[in-house]
Amino acid sequence: MSLRHLSPRLAGCCVLFVFAAGAAAQAPAERSLPPPVSTRDIVQPMLPAQLQDFGAYVDSARKTFDVPGIAVAIVKDGQVVMERGFGLREIGKPEPVDAHTLFAIASNTKAFTAAALQQLAEQGKLKMDDRVIDHLPWFRMSDPYVTHEMRIRDLLAHRSGLSLGAGDLLYWPPTSYTTKEVVERLRNVPIKNGFRSGYAYDNILFAVATLVIEQASGQSYADYVREHIFQPVGMDESLIDKTYLKPGMDVAVGHAKANFKDLEPVPPMAWLNDPGAGGIYASVHDLAKWMNVQLAGGVLPSRGADGKPVRLFSADSQQQMWSMLTPITIGKPPIPELAPLVPHFYGYGESWFLSDYRNQRLVWHTGGWPGMVSRVTLVPELHLGVVVLTNAESGAAFNAVTYRVLDAYLNTAQKTVAPLTDWVIVYDKAVKQGEARADDSLAKHEAARDKSSKPSLPLAQYAGTYRDPWYGDVIIGYENGKLRLRFSKTAQLIGTMTPWQHDSFVVRWDDRALNADAFVDFTLDMDGHIREMRMQPMSPLTDFSFDFQDLRLVPVAAGKPGTGED
């Protein structure tokens, strides 16, 4: 799920530069400008002079990156300066986005998970440096040393040795596994890097964190977060996951580009088996409150009966959450115009990215969901926060809007009158360059293809059940002269396989909004029997959570149960 300079969604793994995703720069359909600011929106007079054209700027981002609706909140010095919606909740329908429209905030949920664990540590129910096996004795990684040494703090820091997005197919797209079953299957997810040796974004360890919270608190994750975070902060509109949505609610509909081209609504998704990684739905109205509590060092706006401030968490807990645990290598920007965004330092704390911009420390995170991406950014020394929620898969849009706000406030703080960079133009160039590289990658595959070749076996002989140690069963059926591939636990992963060359095929998923078509390659033994099946995404724009490349699928012998519950 996840920001990808890698892919469109930025599910949370966002690195500093997120362009590619189906954040396509195809010419968007013409849409009317958003309605006037409603009574459900707030725009205070203290908005900097350089943001007086902010509405027009956000509309420029919406049009350029083909985003139906965007919601923005800005807080400064404990006050809400702006909370406003722009555009539409769903294309083709009149309902506008406003400050109270709910969006899936995806990996921005991770900061709530970290806060919950820190609260439990303050209550003496756990220590952040406890071994995970002290709380979940059955917990296992594929390496005994990592199993023994994995601490609760490690679950939040992307330094476990797992590769990027490892195990995501256990819950993305939604699967029928429970959270406990997901975590039990970690014992077979390969560890490809050194423990605590470097950064690789994961979601699966937040499923472990979810279970730790439940074990320590005696409550479900949803009940704990609702009672101990949402209610004290005053986040009355926020929900733990899609299952709490009801008809008639003010909710944005996600949009994705089928085949990376045509924007269309996508059905809402519930992440029931890893809620601590990305389940929350929230509005900018509520997230403005969350940012103010963060910027106040955990202090809530309410006071106790003795008149003293009440804390959501201690200053020490916040210091831990905002301290770098995992350094991240700083790369070169894909285009020169993005050079001003290259930080001096970059890393990850407990569920927060940490970097700097124009000599100011930033504490931030992103989120990626089917059809929705978002960014929360805090500038602690300026007591400034900005959140941008969108209902399309364009990291370029939320970055362009975020940096417009940061520039305006930094110019004010630094007493400069430099003209503002039009980050919409800059990111548009970066997106188009990324798409061109993706097209070139596919073109190279096509050029290398031997179109005269044929599969070694009759198509029907590729049919069967194939089993991976951590995912379970993938089933290929021979139906009406075609091969149909199905992931046994993932309803959305059903598609048709067609020959590519030799014993390689392409699977094109029935759900074209997934943008995750993949190569399927078979290895035969010396007697012509299938020994192994491997997969990998066709396009570099495919979300990294489709970690097909980590599957090691082998044929299941006839008569052996093919439930995937090995």
Stockholm file with secondary structure:
# STOCKHOLM 1.0

chainA/1-566         MSLRHLSPRLAGCCVLFVFAAGAAAQAPAERSLPPPVSTRDIVQPMLPAQLQDFGAYVDSARKTFDVPGIAVAIVKDGQVVMERGFGLREIGKPEPVDAHTLFAIASNTKAFTAAALQQLAEQGKLKMDDRVIDHLPWFRMSDPYVTHEMRIRDLLAHRSGLSLGAGDLLYWPPTSYTTKEVVERLRNVPIKNGFRSGYAYDNILFAVATLVIEQASGQSYADYVREHIFQPVGMDESLIDKTYLKPGMDVAVGHAKANFKDLEPVPPMAWLNDPGAGGIYASVHDLAKWMNVQLAGGVLPSRGADGKPVRLFSADSQQQMWSMLTPITIGKPPIPELAPLVPHFYGYGESWFLSDYRNQRLVWHTGGWPGMVSRVTLVPELHLGVVVLTNAESGAAFNAVTYRVLDAYLNTAQKTVAPLTDWVIVYDKAVKQGEARADDSLAKHEAARDKSSKPSLPLAQYAGTYRDPWYGDVIIGYENGKLRLRFSKTAQLIGTMTPWQHDSFVVRWDDRALNADAFVDFTLDMDGHIREMRMQPMSPLTDFSFDFQDLRLVPVAAGKPGTGED
#=GR chainA/1-566 SS CBCCSSCSSCBSCCCSCCCCTTCCCSCCCCCCCCCCCCTTCEECTTSCGGGTTHHHHHHHHHHHHTCSEEEEEEEETTEEEEEEEEEBSSTTSCCBCCTTCBEECGGGGHHHHHHHHHHHHHTTSCCTTSBHHHHCTTCCCSSHHHHHHCBTGGGGTTCSSBCTTTTGGGTSSCBSCCHHHHHHGGGGSCBCSCTTSSCCCCSHHHHHHHHHHHHHHSSCHHHHHIIIIIHHHTCTTCBSSGGGCCTTCCBCCCEEEETTTEEEECCCCCCTTCHHHHCCEECHHHHHHHHHHHHTTTEEEEECTTSCEEESSCHHHHHHHTSCSEECCCCCCSSGGGGGGCCSCEEECSSCEEEEETTEEEEEEEEEETTEEEEEEEEGGGTEEEEEEESSSCHHHHHHHHHHHHHHHHHHHTTCCCCCCCHHHHHHHHHHHHHHHHHHHHHHHHHHCCTTCCCSSCGGGGCEEEEETTTEEEEEEEETTEEEEEETTBTTCEEEEEEEETTEEEEEESCGGGCCCEEEEEEECTTSCEEEEEEEESSTTSCTTCCGGGCCBEECCTTSCCSSCC
#=GC SS_cons         CBCCSSCSSCBSCCCSCCCCTTCCCSCCCCCCCCCCCCTTCEECTTSCGGGTTHHHHHHHHHHHHTCSEEEEEEEETTEEEEEEEEEBSSTTSCCBCCTTCBEECGGGGHHHHHHHHHHHHHTTSCCTTSBHHHHCTTCCCSSHHHHHHCBTGGGGTTCSSBCTTTTGGGTSSCBSCCHHHHHHGGGGSCBCSCTTSSCCCCSHHHHHHHHHHHHHHSSCHHHHHIIIIIHHHTCTTCBSSGGGCCTTCCBCCCEEEETTTEEEECCCCCCTTCHHHHCCEECHHHHHHHHHHHHTTTEEEEECTTSCEEESSCHHHHHHHTSCSEECCCCCCSSGGGGGGCCSCEEECSSCEEEEETTEEEEEEEEEETTEEEEEEEEGGGTEEEEEEESSSCHHHHHHHHHHHHHHHHHHHTTCCCCCCCHHHHHHHHHHHHHHHHHHHHHHHHHHCCTTCCCSSCGGGGCEEEEETTTEEEEEEEETTEEEEEETTBTTCEEEEEEEETTEEEEEESCGGGCCCEEEEEEECTTSCEEEEEEEESSTTSCTTCCGGGCCBEECCTTSCCSSCC
//
